[in-house]
Amino acid sequence: MSKIEWSASNSSSFLNGSRQAKSLAAAVRAARRYIRGELYGEGKATIFDDGNPVRQDECSIHTGLKWEVRTDF
């Protein structure tokens, strides 16, 4: 079974370390909720599978405040 973790940050704050999730979908939901609630709606979340980045979600002025997903690692 793989180990799913996520971390999030923006230009002025970051999550110290990473948090675990039971699935990729759960990690995405938790990371986006963290960005909306703790990082004032703007930031970038990276999802890791066994320590390797597999997905990055970003919502910022650079994306027009819309969620953009990057999976090309």
Steps between C-alpha positions, in 0.01 A plus 500: 500500500638840407542791739306812390605837646443864414651838575386855419642852488456849361727804476469583870420172678563129480398178668792387714562146376234286337176330595383150419183403315329168432470559124596743225148644496504550878836677473369735231191585707703561817765709323244719322306545825825602673577755227148646511486517879855553624677664205223750419396330175832520317775242488652189355457144626724208408381140538762228553474125447777316687699825513473577128292798381205383289273804491512874564187714543531879490253782551656847480499826310721324244217255425223760509395368844388173337637158586765373260637148527846390392589130473812505277778414744 
